[in-house]
Amino acid sequence: MFNHKLEKEKMKFNTKAIHGGQKNIDPAYNAVMPPIYQTTSYKQSSPGKNKGYAYSRSANPTRTALENAIASIENAQYGITFGSGMAAIDAVLKLLKPGDEVISTSDLYGGSYRLFTQIFEQLGVTFKFVDMKDAHLIEEHITSATKMIWVETPTNPTMSIIDIRAIATLTESRDILVVVDNTFATPYLQNPIELGAHIVMHSATKYLGGHSDVVLGALVVDDEILAKKLYFIQNASGAIPGPQDCFLVLRGIKTLHVRMQRHCENAAQIANFLQSHSKVDKVYWPGLKSHPNHEIASSQMRDFGGMISFSTKNDTKESALTILENLHLFTLAESLGGIESLAGHPVTMTHGSIPKEEREKTGVVDSLIRLSIGIEDVEDLIKDLEQALEK
């Protein structure tokens, strides 16, 4: 924990991304960048007496540096990191017990859906998947068993926007945790803790790492009691990241602000290009005024992100595959959030674990293509999309 309130008053985001939470990390040699402590154990002066570290599953100096940095850019006090984004989600769900109920957005990452329905549902936790575009309609789904509301915004892959503040207001007088998957927005664009959320989750594999070379997950909280519960789960379950991975994500965070700015700039031009193309049907990007929740996005985000999805006019799987197979600069690959542009087909890739009937209710149709807009020259990216669409 560090004095985030003082940092919040003193530093703007770009400065926090580079310096936030990073204090005296290397008193031995004054290294400018936090070093990689590739060690499992630490010398104790007497049994139980140490310099804050005894065994690296419990804590590691490189991991501490990363956890402080992530907490800093989310304007919160506590960061807890894990070996993957799914491990972070798993830790959150371990706060629940059999008989508890989770209300989740119906439009969400397939891996989250799989974890909810195929693992925790078997352990006695109940899940309700509801449309959260109108947050006020969620109240009718709340029961005495509801202990958590799972929010993903923008959602994956149809970029729906959910009003975090409105959902937090619903839970003010109830014993319900509001958890926000902030992976697509990143702390550069959105800070859910400040909007009333209790837990923020990141697949740091994506934008926080930013270079498609590390898998890592993170949770951020501002409540000490909740933080202690999650630190206990982190240590007891042991799904921790290694120091090399922590170092890579910490390095990525230091350029998050400049990368996200370019991601957003490029996405704006590409979304407008796609919207005007004769072979494109729907374009999903919250920065478009035609987006149904554009106003909410404008109120809770600082910009609109680098993720875009679109469907074709004839809405066939074949049309999507033809486009994807003919792209040159956009790489057909899983994941997102790297400096390079990626394209994917949710139906056969990221959302294959969600039944067809459930997928199509949320707009995940056979022709839907998801783009992770990189930081290349946008003119080249548009030319690549144009030639693929013409095929």
C-alpha positions in Angstrom: 0.0 0.0 0.0 1.2 3.5 -0.7 -0.2 7.1 -0.3 -2.3 7.0 -3.5 -4.3 10.1 -2.4 -1.1 12.2 -2.3 -0.1 10.8 -5.7 -3.6 11.5 -7.1 -3.3 15.1 -6.1 0.2 15.6 -7.3 0.4 13.6 -10.5 -1.5 13.5 -13.8 -2.0 10.2 -15.5 1.0 10.2 -17.9 3.3 10.9 -14.9 1.7 8.2 -12.8 2.1 5.6 -15.5 5.8 6.1 -15.3 6.4 6.9 -11.6 3.2 5.9 -9.7 3.9 3.7 -6.7 7.5 3.4 -7.6 9.4 4.5 -4.5 12.8 3.2 -3.4 12.3 -0.1 -5.1 16.1 -0.8 -5.4 17.9 0.7 -2.3 20.9 -1.6 -3.0 22.1 0.0 -6.3 19.6 2.7 -7.2 18.6 1.1 -10.4 16.4 3.4 -12.4 14.0 0.6 -13.4 12.8 -1.9 -10.8 15.0 -5.0 -11.2 13.8 -8.6 -11.7 14.1 -10.4 -8.4 14.3 -13.9 -9.7 14.4 -15.6 -6.3 12.2 -17.8 -4.3 13.4 -17.3 -0.8 14.9 -14.4 1.3 17.3 -14.4 4.3 15.7 -13.9 7.7 17.6 -12.2 10.5 15.6 -14.3 13.0 12.7 -16.7 12.5 9.8 -14.5 11.2 12.0 -11.4 10.9 12.7 -10.2 7.4 12.7 -7.2 5.1 9.1 -7.8 4.1 9.7 -10.9 1.9 10.1 -14.5 3.0 8.9 -16.6 0.0 8.0 -15.4 -3.4 4.6 -17.1 -3.6 3.6 -14.8 -0.8 5.4 -11.7 -2.1 8.1 -10.7 -4.5 9.7 -7.2 -4.8 9.2 -7.1 -8.6 5.5 -8.1 -8.1 5.1 -5.5 -5.4 6.4 -2.8 -7.8 3.8 -3.9 -10.4 1.0 -4.1 -7.9 1.7 -0.6 -6.6 1.9 0.8 -10.2 -1.5 -0.8 -11.2 -3.1 0.5 -8.0 -1.7 4.0 -8.7 -3.1 4.3 -12.3 -6.5 3.1 -11.1 -6.5 5.7 -8.3 -6.8 3.0 -5.7 -4.8 1.6 -2.8 -4.3 -2.1 -3.4 -3.2 -4.1 -6.5 -3.2 -7.9 -6.5 -1.6 -9.7 -9.5 -2.1 -13.2 -10.9 -0.7 -15.6 -13.5 -3.5 -14.7 -16.0 -6.6 -12.7 -16.3 -8.6 -15.9 -15.8 -6.7 -16.6 -12.6 -7.7 -13.1 -11.4 -11.4 -13.8 -12.2 -11.1 -17.1 -10.4 -9.8 -15.4 -7.3 -12.8 -13.0 -7.3 -15.3 -15.8 -7.6 -13.6 -17.6 -4.6 -15.0 -14.8 -2.5 -18.4 -16.5 -3.0 -19.9 -19.6 -1.4 -22.5 -22.2 -2.6 -25.9 -20.6 -2.9 -24.6 -17.2 -3.8 -25.8 -15.6 -7.0 -24.0 -13.5 -9.6 -25.7 -11.2 -12.1 -23.5 -10.9 -15.1 -23.7 -9.0 -18.4 -24.9 -11.3 -21.1 -22.4 -10.0 -23.6 -19.0 -11.0 -22.2 -15.7 -12.8 -22.9 -16.2 -16.5 -23.7 -13.5 -17.5 -21.2 -15.4 -15.7 -18.4 -18.7 -17.4 -19.4 -16.9 -20.8 -19.5 -15.4 -20.3 -16.0 -18.8 -19.2 -14.6 -20.9 -22.0 -16.1 -18.6 -25.0 -16.3 -16.6 -24.6 -13.0 -18.3 -22.3 -10.4 -21.8 -23.2 -11.4 -20.9 -26.8 -10.6 -19.7 -25.7 -7.1 -23.1 -24.2 -6.3 -22.8 -20.6 -7.4 -25.8 -19.4 -9.5 -25.3 -17.0 -12.6 -27.8 -14.9 -14.3 -26.8 -13.4 -17.6 -28.8 -10.2 -18.4 -28.7 -7.3 -20.8 -27.2 -4.4 -18.9 -27.5 -1.7 -21.5 -30.2 -0.2 -19.3 -28.7 -0.5 -15.8 -32.0 0.3 -14.1 -33.5 -2.9 -15.4 -31.0 -4.9 -13.4 -32.8 -4.2 -10.2 -35.6 -6.7 -11.0 -33.1 -9.5 -11.2 -31.6 -8.8 -7.7 -32.6 -11.3 -5.0 -31.5 -11.9 -1.4 -28.9 -14.4 -2.8 -27.3 -11.9 -5.1 -23.8 -11.2 -3.9 -22.0 -9.9 -7.0 -22.7 -8.0 -10.2 -20.2 -8.7 -12.9 -19.7 -5.8 -15.4 -17.7 -5.8 -18.6 -17.6 -2.4 -20.3 -16.9 -2.0 -23.2 -18.1 -5.6 -23.6 -16.4 -8.2 -25.7 -17.0 -8.3 -28.6 -20.0 -6.0 -29.3 -18.6 -3.0 -27.4 -21.7 -2.4 -25.3 -21.4 0.3 -22.7 -22.7 -0.3 -19.2 -23.3 2.6 -16.8 -21.0 1.7 -13.9 -22.2 4.6 -11.7 -25.8 3.6 -12.1 -25.1 -0.1 -11.1 -23.0 1.1 -8.1 -26.0 3.2 -7.0 -28.2 0.1 -7.1 -26.0 -1.7 -4.6 -25.3 1.1 -2.2 -27.7 -0.2 0.5 -27.1 -3.9 -0.4 -24.4 -6.4 0.4 -23.4 -6.8 -3.2 -20.0 -6.4 -4.8 -19.7 -4.6 -8.1 -16.8 -6.0 -10.2 -15.7 -4.4 -13.4 -13.6 -6.0 -16.1 -11.7 -2.9 -17.3 -9.5 -4.7 -19.8 -10.8 -3.0 -23.0 -10.9 0.5 -21.5 -7.7 0.5 -19.4 -7.1 3.0 -16.5 -6.2 5.5 -19.2 -9.8 5.8 -20.3 -11.8 4.7 -17.3 -11.5 4.3 -13.5 -14.3 2.1 -12.2 -13.3 2.6 -8.5 -14.1 6.3 -8.8 -17.5 5.4 -10.3 -18.4 3.2 -7.4 -17.1 -0.3 -8.3 -15.6 -2.4 -5.5 -13.2 -4.5 -7.6 -11.5 -3.8 -11.0 -10.2 -6.7 -13.0 -7.6 -6.5 -15.8 -6.3 -9.0 -18.2 -2.9 -7.3 -18.2 -2.0 -9.6 -21.0 -3.7 -7.0 -23.2 -3.2 -3.2 -23.1 -1.3 -3.0 -19.8 1.4 -5.3 -21.2 0.9 -3.9 -24.7 3.4 -6.0 -26.6 1.8 -9.4 -26.9 4.6 -11.1 -25.0 3.3 -11.8 -21.5 0.2 -13.4 -19.8 -0.9 -11.8 -16.5 -4.0 -10.7 -14.6 -4.7 -8.1 -12.0 -7.3 -6.9 -9.4 -7.5 -3.5 -7.9 -9.5 -2.6 -4.8 -9.7 0.4 -2.5 -11.1 -1.4 0.6 -8.6 -2.8 3.1 -10.8 -5.7 4.3 -11.6 -6.8 0.7 -7.9 -6.5 -0.2 -6.9 -8.8 2.7 -9.3 -11.4 1.5 -8.0 -11.3 -2.0 -4.3 -11.3 -0.9 -5.2 -14.4 1.2 -6.7 -16.1 -1.9 -3.7 -15.1 -4.0 -1.3 -16.6 -1.5 -3.4 -19.7 -0.6 -4.3 -20.6 -4.2 -0.8 -19.7 -5.5 -1.9 -18.5 -9.0 0.8 -15.8 -9.0 2.8 -14.3 -11.9 6.6 -14.8 -12.1 8.9 -11.8 -11.7 9.9 -11.7 -15.4 6.2 -11.4 -16.3 5.7 -8.7 -13.7 8.7 -6.8 -15.1 7.3 -6.9 -18.6 3.9 -5.6 -17.6 5.5 -2.9 -15.5 7.5 -1.9 -18.5 4.3 -1.9 -20.6 2.4 0.4 -18.2 5.1 3.0 -18.6 4.1 3.6 -22.2 0.3 2.9 -21.7 -0.7 6.6 -22.2 1.1 7.1 -25.5 -0.1 3.8 -26.9 -3.7 4.3 -25.9 -3.8 7.7 -27.4 -2.8 6.3 -30.8 -5.1 3.2 -30.5 -8.0 5.6 -30.0 -7.0 8.0 -32.8 -6.6 5.1 -35.2 -9.9 3.4 -34.1 -11.9 6.6 -34.7 -10.8 6.8 -38.3 -11.3 3.1 -39.0 -14.7 3.0 -37.4 -15.8 5.9 -39.6 -14.4 4.2 -42.7 -16.2 0.9 -41.9 -19.5 2.7 -41.2 -19.4 4.2 -44.7 -18.5 1.0 -46.5 -21.2 -0.5 -48.7 -20.4 -4.1 -47.6 -20.4 -3.5 -43.9 -23.6 -3.8 -41.9 -23.2 -2.9 -38.2 -20.1 -1.2 -36.7 -19.6 -1.5 -32.9 -17.5 1.3 -31.5 -18.7 3.5 -28.6 -17.2 6.6 -30.1 -19.8 6.6 -32.9 -22.8 8.8 -32.2 -25.0 6.0 -33.6 -23.8 3.8 -30.7 -26.9 3.2 -28.4 -24.9 4.1 -25.3 -22.6 6.7 -26.7 -23.6 9.3 -24.1 -22.8 7.0 -21.2 -19.4 6.2 -22.8 -18.8 9.9 -23.1 -19.6 10.5 -19.5 -17.5 7.7 -17.9 -14.7 7.3 -20.5 -12.0 9.8 -21.6 -11.9 8.4 -25.1 -13.5 5.3 -26.8 -10.7 2.7 -27.1 -9.0 0.7 -29.8 -11.5 -2.2 -30.1 -14.0 -2.3 -33.0 -16.3 -5.1 -34.2 -18.3 -5.1 -37.4 -20.6 -7.5 -39.4 -21.1 -7.8 -43.1 -24.3 -7.0 -45.1 -24.8 -10.7 -46.2 -24.0 -11.9 -42.6 -22.4 -15.2 -43.4 -19.5 -17.0 -41.8 -17.9 -17.3 -45.2 -17.9 -13.6 -45.8 -16.1 -13.0 -42.5 -13.5 -15.7 -43.2 -12.8 -14.3 -46.7 -12.1 -10.9 -45.2 -9.9 -12.4 -42.5 -7.9 -14.6 -44.8 -7.1 -11.7 -47.1 -5.9 -9.2 -44.5 -2.1 -8.5 -44.7 -1.3 -5.9 -42.0 -4.0 -7.2 -39.6 -2.8 -10.5 -38.2 -5.5 -13.2 -37.7 -4.8 -14.2 -34.1 -6.3 -14.5 -30.6 -5.9 -11.8 -28.0 -5.8 -8.0 -28.3 -4.3 -4.8 -27.0 -0.8 -5.1 -28.5 1.0 -2.5 -30.6 0.2 -4.5 -33.7 -3.3 -4.7 -35.3 -5.1 -8.0 -34.9 -8.3 -9.4 -36.4 -10.4 -12.3 -35.0 -13.7 -14.2 -35.6 -15.4 -14.4 -32.2 -17.8 -17.2 -33.2 -14.9 -19.6 -33.9 -12.3 -18.1 -31.6 -12.9 -16.1 -28.4 -16.6 -16.9 -28.0 -16.7 -20.5 -29.3 -17.6 -21.8 -25.8 -20.9 -19.8 -25.7 -23.9 -21.6 -27.3 -25.0 -20.2 -30.6 -28.5 -19.2 -29.3 -26.9 -17.2 -26.4 -24.3 -15.6 -28.7 -26.8 -14.3 -31.3 -28.9 -12.7 -28.6 -26.1 -10.4 -27.9 -25.2 -9.7 -31.5 -22.3 -12.2 -31.9 -23.5 -13.3 -35.3 -21.6 -15.5 -37.8 -20.2 -12.6 -39.8 -18.9 -10.6 -36.8 -15.3 -9.6 -37.0 -13.4 -8.1 -34.1 -10.5 -5.8 -34.7 -7.8 -4.8 -32.2 -6.5 -1.6 -33.7 -2.8 -1.2 -33.3 -0.5 1.9 -33.5 0.6 1.6 -37.1 -0.1 4.4 -39.7 -3.9 4.4 -39.9 -3.8 5.0 -43.7 -2.1 1.6 -44.2 -4.6 -0.1 -41.9 -7.5 1.4 -43.8 -6.0 0.3 -47.2 -5.6 -3.2 -45.8 -9.3 -3.4 -44.7 -10.4 -1.9 -48.0 -8.7 -4.5 -50.2 -9.9 -7.4 -48.0 -13.5 -6.1 -48.1 -13.3 -5.9 -51.9 -12.5 -9.6 -52.0 
